[in-house]
Amino acid sequence: MLELIVISTLNGVLFGMLLFLMASGLTVIFSMLGVLNFAHASFYMLGAFFGFQISRWVGFWPALIIAPLLAGAIGAAVERFGLRRVHKNGHVAELLFTFGLAFAIEEIVQIIWGKSPVDFRVPPALDFPAFTIFSTNYPAFKMFMLVVSIVIFIGLLVVLKRTRIGLIVQAALTHPHMVGHLGHNVGRIFMLVFGVGTALAAVAGVIAGPALVTQSNMAGLLGPILFVVVVVGGLGSLPGAFLASLLIGLLQTFAVSMNGSLAGAFGPLSPDYAATWLSDIWNVTIAQIAPIMPYLLLVLVLMFRPMGLLGTRDT
Amino acid sequence: MSDLATSVAPPLPAAADKIKFYGIWLAVIVALLVLPRVFTSGGSLTTFSLIGISIIFALSYNILLGQTGMLSFGHAVYYGLGGFLAIHAINIVVRNKLAIPLPLIPLIGGVTGLLFAALLGWVSTRRSGTAFAMISLGLAELVASSALILRTFFGGEAGVSANRTKVYRLFDWSFGPQTQIYYLVAAWTLLAIVAMYALTRTPLGRMCNAVRDNPERVQFVGYDPHIIRYLAFCFSGFFAGIAGALAAINFEIANSAYLGAVQSGTVLFATYIGGIGFFIGPIVGAIFVTILSLGLSDLTPVWQLYFGLIFIAVVMYAPGGLTGLLMMHRPLIRAGTLTRVLPSYAVAFVPTLAMITGLMLAIETVVHFTVNPGDDSHIKSFGIPFDAASPYIWTIAALLIVGGFVLARKSWTRVAHAWDEALGSAREKGFAA
C-alpha cells in the first residue's frame, strides 16, 4: 500500500508538472491575447515528433534544445501571420482559427510520420533505474523529466517575478489594455509570449515523447485534459493552473492504480441484471474510469465554483 | 396606451413580399419532391439523404453559434445520443410489435437530445464565450468516453444495429429502398427548417440574438442571459437529436463515432464555412461540406488536410462564410456598381488559382514521398497524371506558389480599391449603410 502511494505520488506529480508546462503557456497566452490556443496540444505533439526526428539525426540532447526552438518559431509565425490577421474578427474567429490549425497539424503529422506510433527511445545515457523503492525500479528518465519540468517551472517563476519582461507579462495578465497604453510594443510581446508558450509545450513533448507514446493522436488525447486544467484552475490564473495540473495529475495516476469497483465493494450483482446496462456501472473498475476523471472533476467544479478554483475573471 | 401599441406594431407585409416569402418555401418543397425523379441513382439518393441530415444538424448548431453566440465543441453528443436512442427504440418497437411507425422515430431522437441538453446544458450554459467552449469540449469527452465504458447500452466499438424494415408499417411503406428513406429525411428536413426558421422569429429567438450581442444589456432589460442560453441550448439539442435519429435510421446502426470529436468538428466546419450570419448559411455549408467530403475522398488520400486548410482560409479571409461573401455583393447589385468590381476579380482570380494549384501540387508530391515512398513516382491526383519524382514538377510547384503569392497580393489590393469605390458609389445612391 505504501509502495503504491509513493510510486503513484511520484508519477502523479510528474504528470502534473508536465501538464503545467503546457498549461502555463496556455494560461499566459490566454491572459494576454484573450484567445485560448486550441492548437496548444498540437505544439506539444510537434515537439515530440521534432524531438524524435532530430534525435535520430544528431542525438537526443541537441534535440531537447532544437525541437522546442523550432516549434516556438512556428508558434511565433502562427501568431504573426495568422492570429494577428484574425484578431479583428473577434475571439470566436481566433478560437476557430486555432481549432482549424490543430486539425491541419494533426493531418500533416499523419502525412509525414504516419498513423502508428514512432520508435522514440529513451537516450542510452538515461536508460537505467534511478533507484529502487519497495522492489520497484524507478527509471532515471522519469526523474530527468521531473527535474527538467521543475527547473523550467523555477525559471519561469524567476523570469516572471524578477525581470522586466516578466513584469510586463504579469501586468498584461490583469490589465492587458493598460500595458498597450503604456507604450510597449504589444504586437512583439504577443509574438514572443506565443512563441515561448508553444516552445514550453514542445519541451513537454520532447521529454514526454520517449516515456509516453509518440503518435499522431497524442494531441487529440491530451488537448481536452489540458483545457480541463485551465478551466478547473480558473481561466487566466497561473497559480490556479498549477494547482489544477497537480490535482489532475495525481487524480489520474491514483485512479489508474486502483482496482476497486462497486462489485468489489458490495459483492456481485444478482444475475437478473447481468445483461442490463446496470452491470456495466457495477463492474467497471476505478482504473477503467480514470480517463473520464478529469471531466467529472470539471463538471463538479463548474457546479460549485463556476469561475474555477482560483479564477477571478469572467470571460 | 393603445395608440402607442398600434404605432409600434410593424406594418403588415405587402402582397409582393408575401408571395416572395411563400414562393421560396413552395420552391423548396417542389425541389425536394422533384430531386429523386431527376437523379435516380442509389448513390445520389444516399447523398441527398446525408445532405438533409447534415442540414438539420448544422442548422441546430447555428442556433448556438450563429443566433446565441455560443461556440460548442461538443454538439455531436446530442446528435449521437439521439441516434442511439432511435436505434434502441426501433429494436424495442420491433421486439414488442408496437404500433409506432418509422417516421415517428426521429421524434424519439429529438426528445432524447432535448432531455440530455436540458441535463448537461444547465451546467455548461452558466458561462459563455471561451469557458463555454471548453466546457462543451470537456462534456463531449466525458460522454464519448463513457460510451465506451457502458458497453451494453452503446455496444462498445461495434455499436448497436437495428432493422428498420421490421417496424410497424403505415400505408405499406417498408422503408427498405433508399427512395423511401430519402422522402422520410426530406420531410423531416423541411419540418425542421420551418421550425428552426420560425424559432428565429419568436421573441425568444430575438432575445438569443441580444444575448449574443450584448449580454450585459440583456440583464438590464430584465432577462437572465443564462436562462436564454439554456433555452437555446435545449432547442438546439432537440434538433440535433432529430438529425442523429435520421442518421441512425439511414445507416441502421449507431456507434461511438456518432458522439465523437470528429462529428462535432464536422458540424462546426459545415456551419462556419456556410456562414453563421444568415439563416441559410448552415444549409449552404451542409450541402457544400457533404458534397466536398464525398467528392474529395475519391480524389485524394489526404482530403482531410484540404478540408482543414479550406476552413482556415474561410476563418482568415471570409469570416462571414460563403453566404457572407455572396451577401456582401447585394448592395452593389442593387446599385448596379457590381460591374466595376468584376474585372479586378477576374485579374485576381488567375494568380490566386495559380498559387492554390502550386500548393496542391506540392502537397500531393510530398504525400507521395511520405505515405507511399516505394511506389511508382508517376502518380495521378485530381485526375491529372504527373511524375512526382521529376524536378520540373518541383520547380513548377515552387514557381506557382511564390509567383502566385506575390501577384495575388498585388491583385487583391487592387480588388480592395475597386471594392471601396463601388461600395462608395452604392452608398451615395443609398443602397448600403
Interface residues (C-beta under 8 A of the other chain):
Chain A: F30 V35 L36 G82 R85 V86 N89 H91 V92 A93 L95 L96 F97 F99 G100 L101 F103 A104 E107 I108 I111 I112 G114 G220 P224 F227 V228 V230 V231 L235 A275 T276 W277 S279 D280 I281 V284 Q288 I289 P291 I292 P294 Y295 L296 L298 V299 L302 M303 P306 D314 T315
Chain B: L65 G69 L71 F73 V123 S124 R126 R127 S128 G129 T130 A131 A133 M134 I135 L137 G138 L139 E141 L142 S145 S146 I149 L150 R151 T152 F153 A261 G265 L268 Y272 V302 Q304 L305 F307 G308 L309 F311 I312 V315 M316 P319 V366 V367 T370 V371
